[in-house]
Amino acid sequence: MAVPLLDLRLQYHALKDELDAALIRVAESQVCILGPEVSALEKELAAYLGVRHAIGVSSGTDALLMALMALDIGPGDEVIVPTFSFFATAGCVSRTGATPVLVDVDHTAYNMDPALLERAITPRTKAIIPVHLFGQAAPMDQILTIADAHGIPVIEDAAQAIGTTWRDGRPVGGLGRIGCFSFYPTKNLGAFGDAGLITTNDDELAVRLIQLRNHGMEPKYYHAFIGGNFRLDALQAAVLRVKLPYLDQWHAARQHNAGLYERLFVEAGVSTGPGRTTFSADDLILLPEAVNHTASSGSNHHIFNQYTIRSAHRNALRAHLADRGIGAEIYYPVPFHRQACFADLQARDTDFPVANCLADTVLSIPIFPELSEAQIREVVETIVDFERNHAAEPAECADCKECGTTH
Ligand SMILES: *Cc1c(COP(=O)(O)O)cnc(C)c1O
């Protein structure tokens, strides 16, 4: 049985009538950019996310770039980012002329380690960008406490985390100064192309962001500052408006699938449960842990945009899964400090032991809402078989001595 990493056609066919009608509605209106569809989406998303302002933009990448531009960040400034994320988090900092300052992540949620954040702050630090990686909130209490003590704004990269809630049940993206979201098709809420969102509770900042989205123009053909074309298409907004009411049930289906994986891997004896950071005879694979869950916080503490396990034989496991028609992907094989384009940062590889270990061991496996139980069982059986047969072989990541993981 083939199990793709993601099959978006299933979601389309489940909502085909509604989606097709929305697309035709835009075609008939010929209001193609911004307009009433985008305004309506912005209202609906502001309510969903519990923020004063939600501004539809061209992509998650552009949301990050706009956030930095709106805060006047540029040459000579520093912005602190985790070294383990999708490229855009750091790429946007460099595009403004500022310098990304990289910090390592933690072993359980793979998010920015707040213990390292304080040490990375200098008089030049102009923003901190925590990433809510794979759909799980970064440790925002600690990050915001440190940021507030230094008067540094926090830009949340919530591209993978729309609807994720923090400990007190508040959605991420509204916790810091600015939130950035992506509707890239593989995100939990995906458009039919590129699209993104920027959120803030600051009225003045919202005015500036709306102006930035359209070349800094206000009024027409007058430019007090330089923005860009960061506008959202009406077609994308119409698609997203159809999908938004289903988002929470899709989150629930992903959480259900994650629970099933956890139970089956534990029953099969290849894991003692989530939260382990050390490979052993009882933990041949490591499972993701929902670290910020408290009983009172509601159910969206982890929306599982990815379900990411770790294996000491990750590359061989991935090849084995591919042979069996099971999709799996490495998010992310190269942390920022190892990227050729960031060589000028002169980051020391040994400063990032956790990210280095993750880069060698992580593997994201199918988690999308429409997966059947039979497909999940197939994925688990294939992984369990492989791990049992390879348990005695040396770990691929045996060189990784500093991360605290023993193999
Ligand atoms: C997807 C993603 C982005 C960029 O979003 P796009 O819409 O693809 O530009 C930024 N940061 C993270 C963490 C992402 O996963």
The ligand as an SDF file (V2000), in Angstrom:
LIG
                    3D

 15 15  0  0  0  0  0  0  0  0999 V2000
    6.6430   27.9470    4.9050 C   0  0  0  0  0  0  0  0  0  0  0  0
    7.4880   28.7110    5.8440 C   0  0  0  0  0  0  0  0  0  0  0  0
    7.8650   30.0410    5.5960 C   0  0  0  0  0  0  0  0  0  0  0  0
    7.6270   30.7310    4.2880 C   0  0  0  0  0  0  0  0  0  0  0  0
    6.3370   30.7480    3.8340 O   0  0  0  0  0  0  0  0  0  0  0  0
    6.0600   30.8770    2.2490 P   0  0  0  0  0  0  0  0  0  0  0  0
    4.5890   31.1420    2.2150 O   0  0  0  0  0  0  0  0  0  0  0  0
    6.4410   29.5870    1.6380 O   0  0  0  0  0  0  0  0  0  0  0  0
    6.8510   32.0050    1.7430 O   0  0  0  0  0  0  0  0  0  0  0  0
    8.5650   30.7210    6.5770 C   0  0  0  0  0  0  0  0  0  0  0  0
    8.9200   30.1340    7.7220 N   0  0  0  0  0  0  0  0  0  0  0  0
    8.6040   28.8490    7.9980 C   0  0  0  0  0  0  0  0  0  0  0  0
    9.0070   28.2570    9.2990 C   0  0  0  0  0  0  0  0  0  0  0  0
    7.9010   28.0910    7.0580 C   0  0  0  0  0  0  0  0  0  0  0  0
    7.6110   26.8200    7.3120 O   0  0  0  0  0  0  0  0  0  0  0  0
  1  2  1  0
  2  3  1  0
  2 14  2  0
  3  4  1  0
  3 10  2  0
  4  5  1  0
  5  6  1  0
  6  7  2  0
  6  8  1  0
  6  9  1  0
 10 11  1  0
 11 12  2  0
 12 13  1  0
 12 14  1  0
 14 15  1  0
M  END
$$$$
